Amino acid sequence: MKHDDNTLRYDKMVESALRGVVRHAISEVQEHGLPGDHHFYITFMTDFPGVKIPDNLRERYPGEMTIVLQYQFKNLSVNDNAINVTLSFNNIEEDLSIPLSAITIFADPSVNFALQFQPLGEMMEQEDESLAALAALDDDGDDDPSGPKGKKSKGSETGEVISLDQFRKK
């Protein structure tokens, strides 16, 4: 999907708002501590620009890593761009700085809440280019939104509704 000045990028607006939920939750914990049984699983891309973790952790977790904020963490802080925290790995305290943009999953299993984020940056641009190419292939020049044999073509899809019900207790 190519961006032009006449297109509202709702996907980016939603992504930003949901990352704001993560920032707000971390900020609450920074100020008041974890209430009740709340705890967070945070999965992030270790090779994302701005991620600061020790080399031994980057080697042990190439590509992706999940941390748990529950009992033993120190120096938790968050700003508009990143989460900073000190965690213990094999009884050695390590400082981590994780840009909010590097987070791929944020979950609080105590209340069955989870957010999964789309890849950002170069991967997002490649996806946009692929969708644009697919739309161009599906565009046969007429105004009929259906493709061959009356099926809706992928190029005519305008969005996707995602339900959070799969993360709730039943």
Backbone torsions as a table, in degrees:
resi	resn	phi	psi	omega
1	MET	NA	116.1	178.9
2	LYS	-81.6	142.4	178.6
3	HIS	-92.3	131.6	169.6
4	ASP	-132.4	173.8	-175.4
5	ASP	-68.3	-11.8	-178.6
6	ASN	-100.1	8.1	-176.7
7	THR	-116.2	124.8	173.4
8	LEU	-82.9	127.3	-178.4
9	ARG	-92.1	78.9	-179.7
10	TYR	-62.0	-34.1	179.5
11	ASP	-59.4	-42.1	179.2
12	LYS	-72.7	-34.2	177.6
13	MET	-64.5	-44.8	179.9
14	VAL	-65.7	-44.1	179.1
15	GLU	-57.4	-44.8	179.7
16	SER	-64.8	-42.2	179.6
17	ALA	-64.0	-41.7	-179.6
18	LEU	-69.3	-35.8	175.0
19	ARG	-67.0	-28.6	173.9
20	GLY	-64.7	-32.5	175.8
21	VAL	-63.4	-44.1	178.1
22	VAL	-61.0	-48.5	-179.5
23	ARG	-58.5	-43.9	-178.6
24	HIS	-66.5	-42.5	179.4
25	ALA	-61.9	-45.5	179.3
26	ILE	-64.0	-39.0	179.1
27	SER	-62.7	-41.5	177.4
28	GLU	-60.7	-43.7	-179.5
29	VAL	-68.4	-37.6	177.0
30	GLN	-58.4	-42.3	-176.9
31	GLU	-80.6	-39.3	-169.5
32	HIS	-121.7	-4.4	-174.9
33	GLY	81.4	172.2	179.5
34	LEU	-78.2	121.4	179.1
35	PRO	-82.0	146.0	173.8
36	GLY	52.1	-131.7	-178.6
37	ASP	-94.5	8.2	-177.9
38	HIS	-59.9	141.3	171.4
39	HIS	-158.7	154.9	-173.1
40	PHE	-118.2	137.6	166.2
41	TYR	-106.5	124.8	-179.5
42	ILE	-124.2	115.7	177.3
43	THR	-103.2	134.3	-178.3
44	PHE	-143.8	160.6	178.6
45	MET	-83.0	118.2	-176.9
46	THR	-72.2	-21.2	-178.8
47	ASP	-99.0	10.7	179.8
48	PHE	-72.5	140.8	178.7
49	PRO	-56.9	131.8	178.2
50	GLY	95.6	-12.4	176.6
51	VAL	-69.4	127.2	179.3
52	LYS	-119.7	105.1	175.9
53	ILE	-138.2	156.2	179.1
54	PRO	-59.9	149.3	-178.6
55	ASP	-56.9	-38.5	-178.7
56	ASN	-63.6	-33.5	176.9
57	LEU	-73.4	-38.2	177.9
58	ARG	-62.9	-39.1	178.0
59	GLU	-69.6	-38.5	-178.6
60	ARG	-72.9	-30.7	-178.8
61	TYR	-124.8	70.6	179.9
62	PRO	-70.6	129.2	176.8
63	GLY	92.5	-53.9	-174.3
64	GLU	-149.7	147.6	-179.6
65	MET	-147.0	146.3	175.7
66	THR	-118.0	129.9	174.8
67	ILE	-113.4	156.8	178.6
68	VAL	-120.8	126.7	174.2
69	LEU	-104.9	102.8	-179.0
70	GLN	-141.0	-76.0	-174.6
71	TYR	-102.5	-46.7	-171.2
72	GLN	-116.7	91.8	172.0
73	PHE	-148.4	154.1	-178.9
74	LYS	-135.7	164.6	171.0
75	ASN	52.7	37.6	179.0
76	LEU	-71.5	128.4	175.1
77	SER	-149.9	157.4	178.1
78	VAL	-143.6	145.0	173.0
79	ASN	-131.3	-166.0	-177.6
80	ASP	-64.1	-19.5	-172.8
81	ASN	-116.7	-27.2	-170.0
82	ALA	-151.0	158.5	171.0
83	ILE	-103.9	135.6	175.5
84	ASN	-122.2	136.3	-178.0
85	VAL	-158.0	151.7	173.2
86	THR	-108.5	124.7	179.3
87	LEU	-125.1	158.2	178.7
88	SER	-101.5	127.7	176.0
89	PHE	-123.0	115.2	-176.3
90	ASN	52.5	45.0	178.8
91	ASN	64.5	19.3	175.6
92	ILE	-117.6	121.8	179.7
93	GLU	-75.6	132.6	-179.1
94	GLU	-130.1	139.6	176.6
95	ASP	-90.9	133.6	177.7
96	LEU	-123.5	140.9	172.7
97	SER	-127.9	118.1	-173.1
98	ILE	-122.2	112.0	175.2
99	PRO	-60.0	140.7	178.2
100	LEU	-56.8	-31.9	179.6
101	SER	-68.2	-18.9	-179.2
102	ALA	-83.5	-13.8	-177.0
103	ILE	-73.7	131.1	177.2
104	THR	-107.4	-27.6	177.8
105	ILE	-142.9	136.0	172.7
106	PHE	-129.4	124.3	-177.8
107	ALA	-138.4	145.2	171.1
108	ASP	-124.6	90.9	-174.9
109	PRO	-62.3	-21.0	-178.3
110	SER	-63.6	-24.3	179.1
111	VAL	-125.1	16.9	-179.6
112	ASN	51.4	48.9	178.7
113	PHE	-114.6	133.8	177.2
114	ALA	-151.5	145.1	173.5
115	LEU	-125.0	135.2	174.4
116	GLN	-119.3	130.3	-175.5
117	PHE	-105.2	149.7	176.0
118	GLN	-76.6	149.9	176.0
119	PRO	-60.2	145.6	-179.1
120	LEU	-108.9	178.6	173.7
121	GLY	68.6	-133.1	-174.5
122	GLU	-58.7	-40.4	-179.8
123	MET	-62.7	-38.8	179.8
124	MET	-66.4	-39.7	178.8
125	GLU	-64.8	-40.7	178.3
126	GLN	-63.2	-40.4	178.4
127	GLU	-64.3	-42.8	178.4
128	ASP	-60.3	-42.6	179.5
129	GLU	-65.3	-40.3	179.0
130	SER	-63.9	-43.1	178.8
131	LEU	-64.9	-38.6	178.7
132	ALA	-65.3	-41.3	178.4
133	ALA	-64.6	-41.5	178.8
134	LEU	-63.7	-42.8	179.0
135	ALA	-63.2	-38.6	179.0
136	ALA	-65.3	-38.8	178.0
137	LEU	-66.6	-36.9	-178.6
138	ASP	-77.7	-18.0	-177.3
139	ASP	-81.5	104.2	-178.6
140	ASP	-99.6	11.6	172.6
141	GLY	91.9	-10.1	177.2
142	ASP	-99.9	172.5	-176.2
143	ASP	-91.0	4.7	-179.7
144	ASP	-78.3	116.6	-176.8
145	PRO	-74.9	-4.7	-179.6
146	SER	-96.5	147.5	179.8
147	GLY	-89.9	-156.6	-179.5
148	PRO	-59.8	144.8	176.3
149	LYS	57.9	29.0	174.9
150	GLY	75.4	6.2	179.2
151	LYS	-84.3	145.7	177.2
152	LYS	-68.4	130.7	-179.6
153	SER	-81.1	152.2	-179.9
154	LYS	-61.1	-32.9	-178.5
155	GLY	-65.7	-19.3	-178.5
156	SER	-91.5	-3.8	178.0
157	GLU	-69.3	136.7	-177.4
158	THR	-110.2	-11.5	-180.0
159	GLY	178.6	177.0	-178.9
160	GLU	-138.8	131.7	176.7
161	VAL	-94.9	128.3	-178.9
162	ILE	-113.6	129.0	-179.9
163	SER	-94.8	137.2	176.2
164	LEU	-88.6	0.4	-178.9
165	ASP	-58.4	-31.5	-178.4
166	GLN	-63.4	-17.2	-178.9
167	PHE	-98.6	-3.2	-177.6
168	ARG	-94.3	152.7	174.7
169	LYS	-68.8	143.4	179.2
170	LYS	-109.7	NA	NA
